[in-house]
Amino acid sequence: MEGELIVDFHREFFTNQLPEGMIRNRLDAAICERGAFRRFKDQLYRSGIEKQWYEFRVNAYKQLAMEWCEKHGMSTQNKRSE
């Protein structure tokens, strides 16, 4: 699950926001091979963009939960005000 989120984040965030360059190249390299998640997170912190990753992750988990609830006939209305 986490690995899939990394790839989704990588595609979405990089395609739309990160310019070609060193940070993008380092994160591209970080998601290859064994230990990819650790290296990816290390690069997020070194590059100062960890907040974007965590925001993306929270939203992705919310979406998954909503889809699960809808699939099982449960309401997805948020009862608390934000």
Sequence and secondary structure as in RCSB ss.txt:
>XXXX:A:sequence
MEGELIVDFHREFFTNQLPEGMIRNRLDAAICERGAFRRFKDQLYRSGIEKQWYEFRVNAYKQLAMEWCEKHGMS
TQNKRSE
>XXXX:A:secstr
 HHHHHHHHHHHHHHHT  SSHHHHHHHHHTSSTTHHHHHHHHHHHHT HHHHHHHHHHHHHHHHHHHHHHTT  
    S  
